[in-house]
Amino acid sequence: METLTTTTAVRDWVSTQRVQGRRIAFVPTMGNLHAGHLQLVRYARTVADFVVVSIFVNPLQFGPNEDLATYPRTLDADRAALQAAQVDMLFAPDVQEIYARDLDQMTRVEVPGFEGDLCGRSRPGFFAGIATVVTGLFNRVQPDIAVFGEKDYQQLVMIRRMVHDLCMPIEVHGVGIVREADGLAMSSRNGYLDTAERATAVGIYRVLNEVKAALEGGASDFAALEQGARESLSAAGFKPDYVSIRQRADLQLPTPGATELIALAAATLGTTRLIDNIMISIT
């Protein structure tokens, strides 16, 4: 596995693969890798000849009171895991390589409709930070395929729209959520949970399953289901941000007769913000 830290080196490496006609799949991450990330890598290996993974903790997507300084950075362990997963190239740039100027002077990419909705409502600038860094990484790696996890479903929908709107020659693939044995969605931030919080955390998945069962059983009062789910989370010890039922394709509010839905939730437990979602099909 090559480990590269500069844009020039990445582009030279990519050019060599292109000359040989190889397809490249790219998995962007912020490191502190777990089984969910490695599932993305395994999927990438099935759809391309060469796999690139980036590790970059992106300061542009963290708010002023969020956990940028304490976000877990485990590069040596991550590198070993990627080597074992047969990744071909790791791109591990520093901040100056990605952002040549102060952050408030950098050009930004914004996809309309995400900043004021769902996670964007409570994390201003979050989605613009993701869109900006992913655009920069795409321009450096120039992949044929980009692979993202469905746990961050809003991010996945936003990136698909951005790629379409900006005519980027990249296929965006989503891979299903990888869960712990009790159902908790895997996340680097799960490591912040203490023992009691970890036992409680699976409640977010339980509540989403209750919403799914109600909808697939014929319930149609979305607002009541969302309110009931938020109350259940509160009773379990969470501080809910939102529970929302949306159309799966575009995250808009469901239109009459919509059948392919997704229920999304975000809630804080202790000091840890958790997100999760579940797919719903109405027949």
Backbone torsions as a table, in degrees:
resi	resn	phi	psi	omega
1	MET	NA	127.0	172.8
2	GLU	-78.7	139.0	171.2
3	THR	-117.2	114.6	-175.5
4	LEU	-119.1	151.3	-175.9
5	THR	-127.1	-5.1	-177.3
6	THR	-122.7	153.4	178.1
7	THR	-61.9	-42.4	-179.5
8	THR	-59.4	-45.5	-179.0
9	ALA	-65.5	-39.5	179.1
10	VAL	-63.4	-46.3	-178.8
11	ARG	-64.0	-37.5	177.1
12	ASP	-63.5	-43.1	-179.8
13	TRP	-63.4	-45.4	-179.4
14	VAL	-63.0	-41.5	179.9
15	SER	-59.5	-39.1	179.0
16	THR	-62.8	-41.3	178.8
17	GLN	-68.1	-38.4	-178.7
18	ARG	-63.4	-42.4	-179.5
19	VAL	-58.7	-31.9	-179.1
20	GLN	-90.1	6.6	174.9
21	GLY	75.2	22.2	-176.3
22	ARG	-89.8	141.4	175.1
23	ARG	-89.1	141.2	-174.8
24	ILE	-117.2	129.1	172.6
25	ALA	-107.7	142.5	-173.0
26	PHE	-126.4	131.7	177.8
27	VAL	-120.9	101.0	177.2
28	PRO	-79.0	134.7	178.0
29	THR	-140.6	169.0	170.1
30	MET	-107.3	17.0	176.5
31	GLY	79.5	-162.2	-171.6
32	ASN	50.1	55.8	-167.1
33	LEU	-70.6	143.8	175.8
34	HIS	-130.8	-173.6	-175.1
35	ALA	-61.4	-29.2	176.9
36	GLY	-63.6	-44.6	176.6
37	HIS	-61.6	-42.9	-176.7
38	LEU	-68.3	-26.4	172.7
39	GLN	-65.0	-38.6	175.6
40	LEU	-61.3	-41.4	179.2
41	VAL	-63.7	-45.6	179.6
42	ARG	-61.1	-41.6	177.3
43	TYR	-61.9	-45.3	-178.5
44	ALA	-57.2	-35.9	-179.0
45	ARG	-66.2	-24.6	-178.1
46	THR	-82.5	-13.4	-174.0
47	VAL	-117.8	1.5	-177.8
48	ALA	-150.8	166.8	179.3
49	ASP	-83.1	-35.0	-178.5
50	PHE	-130.7	144.1	-177.8
51	VAL	-119.2	129.5	175.9
52	VAL	-114.6	134.5	173.1
53	VAL	-121.6	136.1	172.2
54	SER	-108.8	146.5	171.5
55	ILE	-124.3	113.3	-179.5
56	PHE	-154.0	116.7	175.7
57	VAL	-82.6	108.5	-167.3
58	ASN	-86.5	106.8	-177.0
59	PRO	-65.1	-21.8	-174.7
60	LEU	-70.5	-17.4	-178.4
61	GLN	-100.7	4.8	177.9
62	PHE	-102.4	133.7	175.4
63	GLY	-77.8	170.9	-175.8
64	PRO	-63.7	-23.7	-179.2
65	ASN	-111.5	19.7	-178.9
66	GLU	-98.9	-173.2	-163.0
67	ASP	-98.8	37.7	179.7
68	LEU	-58.1	-47.6	-175.1
69	ALA	-65.7	-32.3	-175.7
70	THR	-102.8	0.5	-179.3
71	TYR	-58.5	131.4	-172.3
72	PRO	-65.0	129.3	178.8
73	ARG	-119.4	113.6	-171.6
74	THR	-133.1	55.4	-169.3
75	LEU	-60.7	-41.8	-177.3
76	ASP	-63.2	-46.0	178.9
77	ALA	-66.0	-39.0	179.1
78	ASP	-62.9	-43.2	-179.9
79	ARG	-61.5	-41.3	179.0
80	ALA	-64.4	-41.0	179.4
81	ALA	-64.8	-40.0	-180.0
82	LEU	-70.1	-37.0	175.9
83	GLN	-60.2	-45.1	-179.7
84	ALA	-65.2	-29.3	179.8
85	ALA	-85.6	5.8	175.5
86	GLN	64.5	37.4	171.0
87	VAL	-69.5	142.2	-177.0
88	ASP	-86.8	-34.6	-179.5
89	MET	-147.5	132.6	172.7
90	LEU	-106.9	126.1	174.6
91	PHE	-104.1	114.0	-176.0
92	ALA	-127.9	73.7	-176.7
93	PRO	-79.3	160.8	169.5
94	ASP	-90.9	176.4	-174.8
95	VAL	-62.7	-39.0	-177.7
96	GLN	-66.1	-26.7	178.0
97	GLU	-71.0	-34.3	-178.0
98	ILE	-88.4	-40.2	-177.5
99	TYR	-119.8	101.7	-174.8
100	ALA	-75.1	-16.6	179.3
101	ARG	-121.3	174.8	170.0
102	ASP	-56.5	146.9	-174.0
103	LEU	-58.3	-35.0	-178.3
104	ASP	-74.9	-4.6	177.3
105	GLN	-107.6	-2.4	-176.2
106	MET	-80.5	143.9	169.6
107	THR	-61.1	138.4	-177.9
108	ARG	-123.2	153.9	177.0
109	VAL	-112.8	130.3	179.4
110	GLU	-132.4	131.1	177.8
111	VAL	-101.7	115.8	-175.3
112	PRO	-58.5	145.5	173.1
113	GLY	99.0	-7.6	-176.7
114	PHE	-105.4	-30.0	-173.6
115	GLU	-65.1	-32.8	-175.6
116	GLY	-104.2	14.8	-172.2
117	ASP	-130.4	146.6	176.1
118	LEU	50.0	-124.4	-179.1
119	CYS	-60.9	-30.3	-179.4
120	GLY	-66.9	-19.9	179.7
121	ARG	-71.1	-38.2	-177.0
122	SER	-101.7	-7.2	179.7
123	ARG	-128.3	73.2	-178.1
124	PRO	-59.1	135.1	-179.7
125	GLY	86.5	-9.5	-175.2
126	PHE	-61.7	-51.2	-175.9
127	PHE	-72.5	-34.6	174.5
128	ALA	-63.3	-36.7	177.0
129	GLY	-63.7	-40.0	177.9
130	ILE	-68.7	-47.4	-178.8
131	ALA	-59.1	-39.2	-178.7
132	THR	-67.6	-48.5	-177.0
133	VAL	-69.0	-38.3	-179.6
134	VAL	-66.5	-39.4	175.5
135	THR	-59.2	-45.2	178.6
136	GLY	-62.4	-41.2	178.5
137	LEU	-67.6	-42.0	176.6
138	PHE	-58.3	-42.1	-178.7
139	ASN	-67.7	-27.3	178.1
140	ARG	-80.9	-47.7	-174.3
141	VAL	-83.0	-32.9	179.5
142	GLN	53.1	56.0	-176.9
143	PRO	-78.7	162.3	168.8
144	ASP	-82.2	-34.8	-175.9
145	ILE	-133.5	137.6	172.7
146	ALA	-119.5	136.3	-172.5
147	VAL	-118.1	128.1	-179.4
148	PHE	-132.5	153.3	178.1
149	GLY	-84.2	146.3	-179.6
150	GLU	-78.0	-8.1	174.5
151	LYS	-60.5	-41.0	175.6
152	ASP	-90.3	64.4	-169.5
153	TYR	-67.2	-36.7	178.4
154	GLN	-62.3	-41.3	176.3
155	GLN	-60.0	-44.7	-179.2
156	LEU	-60.4	-47.0	179.5
157	VAL	-63.7	-41.4	179.8
158	MET	-63.0	-44.3	-178.1
159	ILE	-67.4	-38.3	175.8
160	ARG	-60.1	-42.6	179.2
161	ARG	-65.9	-43.6	-179.9
162	MET	-60.5	-45.1	178.9
163	VAL	-61.4	-41.8	178.3
164	HIS	-65.6	-49.7	-173.9
165	ASP	-66.5	-34.3	-178.0
166	LEU	-95.7	7.1	175.0
167	CYS	55.0	44.9	177.0
168	MET	-80.5	133.5	-177.4
169	PRO	-81.1	61.2	-174.3
170	ILE	-135.0	134.3	170.2
171	GLU	-86.7	130.1	178.4
172	VAL	-105.2	118.1	-178.0
173	HIS	-110.8	137.3	174.0
174	GLY	-104.7	143.2	179.7
175	VAL	-122.9	137.5	-174.2
176	GLY	-59.7	159.3	-177.5
177	ILE	-65.6	135.9	171.8
178	VAL	-98.8	129.7	-173.2
179	ARG	-118.4	154.0	170.2
180	GLU	-67.8	171.3	-176.5
181	ALA	-58.6	-31.3	-179.2
182	ASP	-89.4	-1.2	176.2
183	GLY	107.7	-11.3	179.4
184	LEU	-63.5	130.1	177.8
185	ALA	-64.7	132.5	180.0
186	MET	-66.0	138.0	-179.6
187	SER	-158.1	145.0	175.3
188	SER	-59.5	-32.2	-177.5
189	ARG	-75.0	-11.0	175.7
190	ASN	-60.3	-24.7	178.8
191	GLY	-65.9	-16.0	176.9
192	TYR	-76.9	-17.8	-173.8
193	LEU	-75.3	135.7	171.6
194	ASP	-80.7	180.0	-172.6
195	THR	-60.0	-44.8	-179.2
196	ALA	-67.4	-41.9	179.0
197	GLU	-63.9	-38.4	180.0
198	ARG	-62.8	-38.3	178.3
199	ALA	-66.7	-31.7	-179.5
200	THR	-80.5	-29.5	-167.0
201	ALA	-58.3	-31.6	-178.9
202	VAL	-64.2	-13.9	178.4
203	GLY	-57.6	-27.7	-179.8
204	ILE	-66.9	-36.7	177.5
205	TYR	-72.4	-38.4	178.3
206	ARG	-61.0	-44.5	-179.6
207	VAL	-63.7	-41.2	178.3
208	LEU	-64.3	-36.9	176.7
209	ASN	-65.2	-33.9	176.5
210	GLU	-65.8	-40.5	176.2
211	VAL	-62.1	-45.6	179.7
212	LYS	-59.0	-47.3	-178.3
213	ALA	-62.7	-38.8	-179.8
214	ALA	-66.0	-44.8	-178.8
215	LEU	-66.8	-43.2	-179.3
216	GLU	-72.3	-16.1	175.8
217	GLY	-90.4	1.0	174.9
218	GLY	113.7	-5.6	178.2
219	ALA	-62.9	144.4	-177.4
220	SER	-135.1	-0.5	177.9
221	ASP	-89.0	88.1	-175.0
222	PHE	-60.8	-43.1	-177.1
223	ALA	-61.4	-41.0	179.8
224	ALA	-67.1	-40.0	178.2
225	LEU	-64.1	-42.1	179.1
226	GLU	-63.8	-44.0	179.6
227	GLN	-63.5	-43.2	178.5
228	GLY	-62.6	-38.3	179.1
229	ALA	-66.4	-41.0	178.5
230	ARG	-64.1	-40.2	178.3
231	GLU	-64.8	-38.6	177.6
232	SER	-63.8	-42.0	177.8
233	LEU	-63.1	-44.2	178.8
234	SER	-60.2	-43.3	-179.1
235	ALA	-64.4	-28.1	-179.5
236	ALA	-83.3	-7.5	178.1
237	GLY	110.3	2.0	176.6
238	PHE	-83.5	159.3	165.2
239	LYS	-108.5	97.4	-173.5
240	PRO	-70.4	139.6	170.8
241	ASP	-90.5	-54.9	177.1
242	TYR	-158.4	154.6	159.3
243	VAL	-130.1	125.3	-173.4
244	SER	-141.8	138.3	176.7
245	ILE	-101.6	125.3	-174.9
246	ARG	-135.5	167.4	170.2
247	GLN	-72.7	135.5	-173.6
248	ARG	-66.6	-37.4	-172.1
249	ALA	-68.6	-38.7	-171.1
250	ASP	-132.7	0.7	179.0
251	LEU	65.0	18.3	173.8
252	GLN	-81.1	162.9	174.6
253	LEU	-60.5	142.1	-174.9
254	PRO	-62.4	135.6	172.8
255	THR	-87.2	159.2	178.7
256	PRO	-55.2	131.7	179.0
257	GLY	86.9	-2.0	179.1
258	ALA	-61.8	135.8	-175.7
259	THR	-117.2	-24.0	-178.7
260	GLU	-103.4	100.3	-172.1
261	LEU	-118.0	170.7	173.2
262	ILE	-145.0	136.9	172.8
263	ALA	-104.7	127.9	-177.0
264	LEU	-120.1	146.2	179.3
265	ALA	-142.5	147.1	170.5
266	ALA	-138.4	136.5	-179.0
267	ALA	-156.8	150.7	177.8
268	THR	-100.5	136.2	176.6
269	LEU	-125.5	113.1	-169.9
270	GLY	66.1	-117.4	176.4
271	THR	-108.5	6.6	-172.5
272	THR	-104.7	126.5	177.1
273	ARG	-90.7	124.4	-179.3
274	LEU	-114.2	144.0	173.1
275	ILE	-128.8	154.9	177.5
276	ASP	-162.6	167.1	175.9
277	ASN	-156.5	164.9	179.1
278	ILE	-146.4	136.6	179.7
279	MET	-80.5	142.7	-177.7
280	ILE	-134.5	132.2	175.9
281	SER	-120.7	123.5	179.0
282	ILE	-97.8	125.1	-178.4
283	THR	-111.5	NA	NA
